[in-house]
């Protein structure tokens, strides 16, 4: 077995929730982030802002209504004049550009990854 030092407790420290993108703005002045997402995580958490590097795979408008996964319990991060409240999760494609993680079926917003 290869070195696996993490435990299930480590994973449980991350609060990863599903939310629905309700608004997208391009953020051309961002050095790393290219878009500002407003994501609805349901009644418990409400709507949160996330700055994410989505170009060139996403133009933005096609994400409206799409569900995404995000870490919701990291401290907010100041990016330029914006406060990124959650970390939207993605994985790199063959060119190192972001592909967003999402459930393969529609699920209730706010659901926690387990």
Backbone as a ProteinNet text record, in pm:
[ID]
protein_1_A
[PRIMARY]
XXXXXXXXXXXXXXXXXXXXXXXXXXXXXXXXXXXXXXXXXXXXXXXXXXXXXXXXXXXXXXXXXXXXXXXXXXXXXXXXXXXXXXXXXXXXXXXXXXXXXXXXXXXXXXXXXX
[TERTIARY]
82.4	0	86.7	45.9	121.7	88.3	167.4	151.2	17.6	-70	-200.4	-210	-173.8	-169.9	-299.2	-389.9	-515.4	-610.5	-707.2	-808.1	-945.5	-1047.3	-1183.1	-1213.8	-1149.8	-1170.6	-1121.6	-1010.8	-960.2	-1064.7	-1125	-1227.5	-1348.3	-1385.1	-1502.7	-1483.3	-1358.2	-1332.5	-1374.6	-1374.5	-1417	-1568.8	-1630.7	-1775.6	-1799.4	-1821.8	-1842.6	-1991.1	-2049.8	-2194.4	-2222.7	-2342.7	-2388.8	-2472.1	-2449.4	-2526.3	-2559.6	-2653	-2695.4	-2649.3	-2581.1	-2534	-2655.7	-2669.8	-2784.2	-2742.1	-2613	-2564.4	-2416.7	-2374.9	-2234.2	-2195.9	-2081.3	-2025.9	-1883.2	-1844.1	-1703.4	-1620.1	-1496	-1404.5	-1272.1	-1272.9	-1154.9	-1031.1	-1048	-931.8	-864.4	-924.1	-866.4	-741.3	-640.3	-516.8	-536.2	-603.7	-627.3	-774.8	-861.5	-1004.9	-1053.7	-1146.3	-1200.2	-1349.4	-1416.8	-1560.3	-1599	-1709.8	-1770	-1901.5	-1913.9	-2035	-2113.6	-2244	-2332.8	-2400.4	-2384.2	-2429.8	-2528.6	-2646	-2749	-2730.8	-2701.9	-2681.9	-2803.3	-2920.2	-3042	-3063	-3171.5	-3211.7	-3111.5	-3036.8	-2944.6	-2827.4	-2767	-2647.2	-2675.6	-2781.6	-2814.6	-2723.7	-2714.1	-2635.6	-2495.6	-2395.8	-2256.1	-2186.4	-2083.6	-2003.9	-1877.3	-1842.2	-1718.7	-1650.6	-1521.9	-1443	-1369.5	-1377.3	-1322.9	-1257.6	-1157.8	-1091.5	-1165.2	-1253.2	-1338	-1299.7	-1236.8	-1197	-1079.5	-1062.3	-1142.5	-1257	-1275.6	-1377.8	-1520.4	-1538.9	-1673.3	-1676.3	-1778.9	-1798.5	-1876.2	-1956.2	-2028.6	-2178.3	-2247.7	-2394	-2447.1	-2371.4	-2419.2	-2420.3	-2359.2	-2356	-2480.1	-2558.8	-2678.3	-2772.4	-2809.9	-2896.7	-2822.5	-2693.1	-2614.5	-2575.3	-2572.5	-2525.7	-2374.8	-2310.4	-2165.4	-2138.3	-2016.3	-1972.5	-1872.8	-1881.5	-1792.4	-1763.1	-1641.7	-1606.6	-1664.7	-1748.2	-1817	-1763.6	-1664.4	-1617.9	-1472.6	-1418.1	-1288.7	-1313.4	-1214.9	-1232.7	-1248.9	-1331	-1344.3	-1208.7	-1191.7	-1063.8	-1086.4	-1010.2	-1019.5	-946.2	-1017.6	-957.5	-991.3	-892.4	-919.7	-1021.5	-1126.7	-1229.2	-1341.7	-1327	-1432.2	-1389.9	-1488.8	-1467	-1522.6	-1434	-1476.6	-1511	-1638.8	-1687.2	-1676.3	-1676.2	-1666.6	-1568.4	-1514.4	-1420	-1491.8	-1522	-1586.5	-1483.7	-1524.5	-1431.5	-1430.9	-1312.6	-1296.3	-1172.8	-1157.1	-1039.4	-983.4	-853.1	-794.8	-830.1	-852.7	-865.9	-726.3	-717.3	-587.3	-495.1	-550.3	-469.5	-447.1	-493	-476.1	-582.6	-688.2	-797.7	-908.4	-985.1	-1082.3	-1205.4	-1242.4	-1372	-1439.8	-1557.7	-1626	-1680.4	-1676.8	-1736.7	-1883.7	-1966	-2109.5	-2171.2	-2285.8	-2353.3	-2403.4	-2416	-2463.7	-2615.9	-2684.4	-2829	-2861.7	-2976.7	-3020.8	-3048.3	-2992.5	-3010.6	-3048.1	-3101.1	-3137.4	-3015.5	-3028.4	-2920.7	-2889.5	-2760.8	-2717.1	-2673.9	-2698.7	-2660.2	-2510.6	-2471	-2330.4	-2268.8	-2148.6	-2073.9	-2039.4	-2063	-2019.9	-1968.9
-118.5	0	124.7	225.6	350.5	433	535.8	617.4	689.4	646	709.8	749.3	874	916.4	982.5	1011.6	1076.4	978.7	1033.8	951.4	1001.6	923.1	970.3	1095.6	1110.9	1233.7	1356	1340.1	1451.6	1493.5	1396.6	1427.7	1493.7	1446.6	1501.4	1646.4	1692.1	1832.8	1925.5	1874.1	1954.2	1948.6	2064	2070	2099.9	1994.9	2007.8	1991	2092.4	2094.4	2114.3	2074.7	2097.7	2226.2	2306.4	2429.7	2449.4	2540.3	2569.1	2708.8	2718	2847.4	2929.6	3048.6	3132.8	3259.9	3290.8	3409.9	3390.8	3438.7	3432	3565.4	3619.3	3740.3	3709.4	3761.3	3744.2	3837	3799.4	3873.5	3886.7	3968.4	3975.6	4032	4111.5	4170.3	4071.9	3955.7	3858.1	3793.4	3778.4	3714.2	3563.7	3503.8	3359.8	3327.7	3403.4	3381.6	3450	3383.7	3442	3474.1	3418.5	3438.1	3451.7	3521.3	3532.6	3455.7	3356.5	3275.7	3310.3	3320.3	3325.7	3190	3120.2	2982.4	2971.1	2914	2894.5	2756.2	2756	2631.8	2593.1	2648.4	2612.4	2696.2	2666.2	2752.6	2760.1	2654.8	2656	2751	2747	2827.2	2950.7	2947.1	3060.8	3072.2	3193.2	3219	3266.9	3210.1	3244.6	3280.3	3364.2	3407.3	3323.7	3286.9	3213.1	3269.2	3300.2	3338	3214.3	3186.6	3062.3	3084.7	3000.2	3003.8	2906.7	2959.2	2875	2879.7	2989.3	2998.8	2906	2847.2	2865.2	2765.4	2674.3	2570.9	2620.5	2729.4	2781.3	2930	2971	3114	3178.3	3099.9	3150.8	3128.8	3186.5	3176.1	3032.7	2939.2	2800.2	2734.3	2800	2743.6	2777.8	2873.4	2913.3	2793.1	2760.6	2646.6	2516.3	2513.6	2391.1	2375.3	2251.2	2224	2204.4	2249.4	2236.7	2193.5	2148	2113.6	2218.7	2254.9	2357	2329.1	2365.5	2364.7	2492.1	2476.9	2594.5	2636.8	2564.4	2601	2648.6	2692	2760	2907.6	2977.2	3121.2	3193.3	3298.6	3376.1	3430.2	3445.3	3491.1	3616	3719.7	3844.6	3828.4	3849.8	3843.4	3974.8	4065.1	4199.4	4265.4	4322.1	4388.7	4293.7	4165.3	4067.5	3973.1	3925.1	3827.2	3694.2	3596.7	3463.5	3385.5	3347.7	3287	3134.7	3071.7	2925.6	2889.2	2766.4	2717.8	2617.5	2659.9	2571.7	2469.6	2343.2	2234.9	2194.7	2164.8	2118.6	2031.1	1971.9	1890.2	1936.2	1913.3	1958.7	1866.4	1928.4	1850	1822.2	1767.2	1729.6	1848.9	1971.1	2091.4	2167.1	2110.7	2176.7	2280.2	2286.6	2380.6	2313	2393.1	2341.9	2280.4	2162.6	2100.8	2092.7	2153.1	2158.9	2022.8	1996.9	1876.1	1901.9	1801.8	1814.7	1676.9	1668.4	1539.9	1497.7	1367.1	1323.9	1321.3	1356.2	1375.1	1499.1	1556.7	1671.9	1626.9	1698.2	1665.4	1792.4	1781.4	1901.4	1987.3	2118.4	2211.3	2207	2218.3	2216.6	2079.5	1974.6	1839.5	1830	1760	1747.9	1621.5	1635.7	1521.9	1427.1	1299.3	1196.6	1075.7
0	0	0	-73.9	-76.7	46.9	72.8	192.5	196.5	284.3	303.1	448.8	477.4	617.2	662	568.9	604.9	672.4	742.6	809.2	769.1	801.2	772.4	852.4	969.2	1047.7	971	896.1	815.4	712	645.4	545.5	610.4	728.1	795.8	839.4	849.8	884.3	771.3	648.3	532.9	522.2	518.3	499	351.2	274.1	129.2	101.9	39.8	15.1	-133.4	-172	-308.1	-308.8	-411.8	-428.8	-574.9	-600.2	-736.9	-775.9	-889	-938.9	-981.6	-923	-957.7	-1032.5	-1030	-1100.1	-1131.8	-1249.6	-1289.7	-1350.9	-1309.2	-1370.7	-1412.7	-1528.8	-1566	-1478	-1455.7	-1368.2	-1443.3	-1551.5	-1638.1	-1569.8	-1464.8	-1397.9	-1302.8	-1280.3	-1188.3	-1245.4	-1160.6	-1204.4	-1216.1	-1117.8	-1119.1	-1139.1	-1075.1	-1089.7	-1216	-1286.6	-1409.5	-1399.5	-1296.5	-1281.9	-1134.8	-1112.1	-980.2	-986.3	-898.3	-892.5	-767.2	-779.1	-664	-659.7	-547.2	-535.6	-420	-448.1	-346.6	-283.5	-152.7	-78.7	4.6	-27.2	45.6	169.2	243.9	354.8	470.3	496.8	611.4	589	470.2	441.6	357.6	278.7	193.8	73	18.9	-102.1	-64.3	-130.3	-103.9	-234.8	-223	-338.4	-348.4	-472	-496	-619.3	-607.2	-723.9	-771.3	-901.1	-953.7	-1088.8	-1118.1	-1248.9	-1340.7	-1424	-1508.2	-1655.2	-1699.6	-1840.3	-1863.5	-1978.1	-2098.5	-2112.4	-2016.1	-2032.9	-2017	-1942.2	-1918	-1949.9	-2020.9	-2045.8	-1932.6	-1863.1	-1747.3	-1753	-1852.6	-1853.9	-1853.2	-1911.8	-1916.4	-1778.3	-1678.6	-1543.7	-1461.6	-1506.8	-1431.4	-1421.2	-1299.4	-1274	-1250.2	-1275	-1257.4	-1111.2	-1066.4	-931.5	-931.5	-823.9	-806.3	-662.7	-637.7	-502.8	-455.9	-328	-273.3	-126.4	-83.8	58.2	117.7	220.9	276	412.5	468.8	602.6	607	492.8	494.9	525	583	604.5	470	465.7	341.5	297.5	166.6	111.1	26.8	56.4	-19.4	-152.4	-262.4	-395.6	-464.3	-469.5	-520.3	-429.5	-488.8	-407.9	-367.1	-398.5	-368.3	-257.5	-181.7	-76.8	-125.3	-147.2	-188.4	-62.6	-49.1	74.9	76.7	-40.4	-49.4	-159.9	-152.3	-251.4	-342.2	-464.7	-561.4	-609.7	-615.2	-644	-790.9	-840.2	-977.2	-987.7	-1103.1	-1133.1	-1267.1	-1292	-1417.8	-1534.9	-1651.8	-1774.4	-1828.3	-1948.7	-2006.2	-2027.7	-2028.9	-2046.3	-1915.8	-1804.5	-1675.7	-1644.6	-1725.5	-1701.7	-1620.2	-1547.7	-1451	-1516.9	-1463.9	-1489.5	-1352.8	-1340.1	-1211.5	-1169.7	-1038.3	-982.8	-957	-989.8	-965.9	-952.2	-883.6	-874.7	-1013.3	-1035.8	-1167.3	-1175.3	-1065	-1064.2	-983.6	-1007.8	-930.1	-786.7	-689.5	-548.1	-472.6	-350.2	-275.1	-243.6	-263.4	-231.3	-83.5	-51.4	87.3	135.1	54.8	94.2	116.5	222.5	259.8	199.8	146.2	94.8	208.6	185.1	282.7	211
[MASK]
++++++++++++++++++++++++++++++++++++++++++++++++++++++++++++++++++++++++++++++++++++++++++++++++++++++++++++++++++

